[in-house]
Amino acid sequence: VQLQASGGGLVQAGGSLRLSCAASIDITRINLMTWHRQAQGNQREMVAEISRSGDTDFAAAVKGRFTVSRDNAKNTVYLQMNSLKPEGTGVYYCHADIINEEGLRDYWGQGTQVTVSS
């Protein structure tokens, strides 16, 4: 399974970006897709997630500003980030959990850089 994240860039505080995570498989096979952010010198932290059934959850710091959605026809998950803040700067990774007869397997994408200037 390959995950290709894209859509990062440089944006001013208050601006918006939409990240995409394209999967190499049918995403209806993926139980949970998660976006993580890793700021320089920090650990990766969960930002948003969406389940196969469409349930979503967000880190407290981004609730009300970020949305996560999926397009099954395109095998792509999106992270819409609005009202961005400088602390939103980091590398954003998408992650997939797949549960099948072989058990739980997880996969990471390569990351896309987001820089929010103040």
N, C-alpha and C positions, 0 to 999 in steps of 0.2 A: 504494500500500500504506500503510495506516495502522496504527499500533501504539498501543494505549492501555494505559499502565501504571497500576496502582492497588494499594492495600493498604498504603501507607506510613502512618506515624504516629509517635507518641511512645511509647517503651517503655523500661523500666528495664534496666540492664545485667543480663545473664543471661536476659532474656526472649526471646520469639520473635515473628516476624512472617512472614506469607506474602504475597509480592508476586505480582501477576498481570500478564501482558502479553497482551492480547487483540488478535489480528490481524484485519484486514479481509478476508484471503484464506485459502484453505486452507493451513494451515501445513505440510502435507506438500510444498508447493512451495518451502518455505524451507530452504535448505541448512544454515544455521547461525543459531541464535538465541543472543544473548549478553546478559548483564546487566553493566552497568557502573555504577560508583559515582563520583561527583564530590563530593569534600569542598570546602568553601568555600576558594577560593584555590588549589586544586590541579587538576591535569589529571584527566580521566576515566581510570579504570583498570578493566580487566576483572576481574570478580568470578567469573562462572560462565558456562559455555556448554553448549549441547546441540545435537547435530547432528541431521539428519533421520533418521539411523539410530538415534538415541538415545544415542550416545556422549556422555559428559560430561567436563568438565574444570573445574578450580577454581583460583583464585589460592591461593597457599600459605597466606595469612593466614586463609582461611575453610575450608580443607579439614577435613573431619570435623565441621563445624558447619552448613554450608549444603548443601542439595540442590537440584537443578534437575530439573524434570520437564515433560512436555508432555501435553496432552489434545487429541488430534487432532480429536475429535468437537466440541470447543468452540473449536477454533482458538486455544488459550490455552497459554502457557508459564508455569510457576510457579517462584518462587524461595522456598524455605523456609529461613528464617534462624533458627537456634537459638543459644542462648548468646551473644547479641549483646553486643558490647563498645562502649564509647563511640567508639572509632575507626571504627566502622561507620556513624557519622553521615554523611549526605550525601544527595544526590539520586541516585536509582537510575533508570537508563535501560535500556530494552530496545532491542535492535538486531537487525536481520535482514539476512542476506546471501542474495541470490537469484542463482543462476547459471542462465541460460537461453540461448536462441539469440542474444540480444542482448548477452550477456556478463555481467559481474558488476554487480549493482546493490545498494546498501545503503540501509537506512531506519532512522531513529531514532524512538522514541516520545518523549512529552513529559516524562517523568520523574515520579517520585513521591518526596516527601521522607520520609526516615527519620531520626529523632532518637533517639539512645540516651543516656539520662541515667545518670550514675554514682551 
